[in-house]
Amino acid sequence: MLTRAVLKGVSFSVSEGEVIIITGPSGSGKTTLLTIIGALRPFREGSVRFQGQDLGGMSEAGLLDIRQRIGFVFQRHNLLKSLPVIENVESGLHLLPETDTEMNRMRAEAMLEAVGLGGRGADYPENLSGGQQQRVAVARALVRMPDMIVADEPTAALDAESGRRVMEVVRNVASQLGCTVLISTHDERIFHVADRRLHIEDGVLQVVH
């Protein structure tokens, strides 16, 4: 079977609480890189370490544990249309061990307040703007208090103001939680939120600043 190397000699580390933006043209390897780091995609060569644990060769149970410590935000917010906003946010907690219904509701309400949607928990996604729906997706990712946030083109479908608000929420709440943030984007309007920017092209990573 023929294989193609998507990533070539990529090597970098990220500190706790650091916000990293990864740029690059379509097909350059950004999404592949993020899904590998997020334990969503296997890799054939090299090493990926998350808090000292090597993801290579890890069992499915071990990878599931890693995923539960990561919050994912994607371009498509994938909210459940049949559930009100508060339950969409709570869904981010359902797979965690030892969840408590009353505590889940309190955490979800607090996170909606943090993203500027306090009082909108009873609304359904269809009653929210695109930017508000994406903020609900951010709340769902952050409600589990993850150690890392992985965001793939989170503002691509948003106007300038909505994109700015979404990323300010991610930056501020992540700072409060002390979690690492990795963002893949083409959106130059949000570059200012990054502590560091990396650029990937043809699978090769370069440090921009």
C-alpha positions in Angstrom: 0.0 0.0 0.0 1.3 3.4 -1.0 1.5 6.1 1.7 2.1 9.8 1.5 3.9 11.8 4.2 1.6 14.7 5.1 3.8 16.1 7.9 7.6 16.3 7.4 9.8 16.7 10.4 7.3 18.8 12.4 8.5 19.4 15.9 7.3 21.9 18.5 6.2 22.2 22.1 3.5 24.2 23.7 3.5 25.6 27.3 0.5 25.5 29.7 -1.8 28.4 29.1 -0.1 29.3 25.7 -2.3 30.2 22.7 -0.8 29.0 19.4 -2.2 29.9 15.9 -1.2 27.6 13.0 -1.6 29.0 9.5 -1.1 27.6 6.1 -2.8 27.0 2.7 -5.5 24.4 2.3 -4.0 21.0 2.1 -0.8 22.0 3.9 -1.4 19.6 6.9 -3.0 21.9 9.5 -6.0 19.7 10.2 -4.0 16.5 10.1 -1.6 18.0 12.7 -4.5 19.1 15.0 -6.3 15.8 14.8 -3.1 13.9 15.6 -2.4 16.1 18.6 -6.0 15.8 19.7 -5.7 11.9 19.6 -8.4 11.7 16.9 -6.1 10.3 14.2 -3.3 7.6 14.3 0.2 8.3 13.0 2.8 6.0 11.6 6.1 7.7 12.6 7.4 10.1 15.2 6.2 10.8 18.7 3.4 12.9 20.1 3.4 13.6 23.9 0.5 15.0 25.9 1.4 15.9 29.4 4.3 13.4 29.3 2.2 10.5 27.8 3.2 9.2 24.4 0.1 8.8 22.2 1.9 6.3 19.8 0.8 2.8 20.4 -1.6 3.9 23.2 -4.7 1.7 23.7 -8.1 3.0 22.6 -9.1 3.4 26.3 -6.0 5.5 26.8 -6.7 7.6 23.8 -10.3 8.1 25.0 -9.0 9.3 28.3 -6.8 11.8 26.5 -9.7 13.1 24.4 -11.8 13.6 27.5 -9.1 16.1 28.6 -9.3 18.1 25.4 -12.0 20.5 24.2 -12.7 20.6 20.5 -14.1 23.5 18.5 -14.7 23.2 14.8 -15.8 25.4 11.9 -19.2 23.6 12.0 -20.5 23.9 15.5 -22.5 20.7 15.3 -25.1 21.7 17.9 -28.0 19.3 18.4 -31.0 21.1 17.0 -33.4 19.1 19.1 -31.9 20.2 22.4 -32.0 23.6 24.0 -28.7 25.5 24.4 -28.2 24.6 28.0 -28.4 20.8 27.2 -26.1 21.3 24.2 -23.5 22.7 26.6 -24.1 19.9 29.2 -23.5 17.3 26.5 -19.8 18.2 26.8 -19.9 16.6 30.3 -21.8 13.4 29.6 -18.8 11.2 28.9 -16.9 12.4 31.9 -16.7 10.0 34.8 -18.6 10.7 38.0 -20.9 13.4 36.5 -23.6 14.8 38.6 -26.8 16.2 37.0 -27.2 19.2 39.3 -23.5 20.1 39.1 -23.5 19.7 35.3 -26.4 22.2 35.1 -24.5 24.7 37.3 -21.3 24.4 35.3 -23.2 24.7 32.0 -25.0 27.9 33.2 -21.7 29.4 34.4 -20.0 28.7 31.1 -22.9 30.2 29.1 -22.5 33.3 31.3 -18.8 33.3 30.6 -19.4 33.3 26.8 -22.0 36.1 27.1 -25.1 34.0 26.6 -26.4 33.9 30.2 -30.2 33.7 30.1 -30.3 32.0 26.7 -30.1 28.4 27.9 -33.7 27.7 27.2 -33.4 28.8 23.5 -32.9 26.4 20.7 -29.9 26.7 18.3 -32.1 27.9 15.5 -33.1 31.0 17.5 -29.4 32.1 17.7 -27.2 33.8 15.2 -24.2 32.0 13.7 -21.8 33.8 16.1 -24.0 32.9 19.1 -24.1 29.3 18.0 -20.4 29.2 17.8 -20.1 30.6 21.3 -22.3 27.8 22.5 -19.9 25.4 20.8 -17.1 27.1 22.7 -19.0 26.8 25.9 -19.5 23.1 25.3 -15.8 22.6 24.7 -14.8 24.6 27.8 -17.4 23.3 30.2 -15.4 20.2 30.9 -12.4 22.4 32.0 -10.0 20.8 29.5 -6.3 20.8 29.7 -6.1 21.8 26.0 -8.4 23.3 23.4 -8.1 22.3 19.8 -9.9 24.6 17.4 -9.9 24.0 13.6 -11.0 27.1 11.6 -13.4 28.2 14.4 -14.2 31.6 12.8 -14.2 30.7 9.1 -18.0 31.0 8.8 -18.4 34.1 11.0 -18.4 37.8 10.3 -15.6 40.0 11.7 -17.4 41.0 14.9 -18.7 37.5 15.7 -15.3 36.0 15.0 -13.6 38.5 17.3 -16.0 37.8 20.1 -15.7 34.1 19.8 -11.9 34.3 20.0 -11.9 36.7 22.9 -14.1 34.2 24.8 -11.7 31.4 24.0 -8.7 33.5 25.0 -10.2 34.8 28.3 -11.8 31.6 29.5 -8.7 29.5 28.5 -6.5 32.0 30.4 -8.7 31.5 33.5 -8.5 27.7 33.2 -4.8 27.8 32.4 -5.3 25.5 29.4 -3.3 25.4 26.2 -5.0 26.5 23.0 -4.1 25.4 19.4 -6.0 27.1 16.6 -5.8 26.4 12.9 -7.0 29.3 10.8 -6.8 31.4 7.7 -8.4 34.3 9.5 -5.9 37.1 9.8 -8.5 39.0 11.9 -7.8 36.8 14.9 -4.0 36.6 14.8 -3.7 39.1 17.7 -5.0 36.5 20.2 -1.9 34.3 19.7 1.2 34.2 21.9 2.9 32.5 19.0 2.2 31.8 15.4 3.4 28.8 13.4 3.0 28.4 9.6 2.8 25.0 7.8 3.3 24.5 4.1 3.7 21.3 2.3 3.9 19.6 5.7 6.9 21.6 6.9 6.4 23.8 9.9 8.0 27.3 10.3 8.0 29.7 13.3 6.5 33.0 12.3 6.9 34.8 15.7 
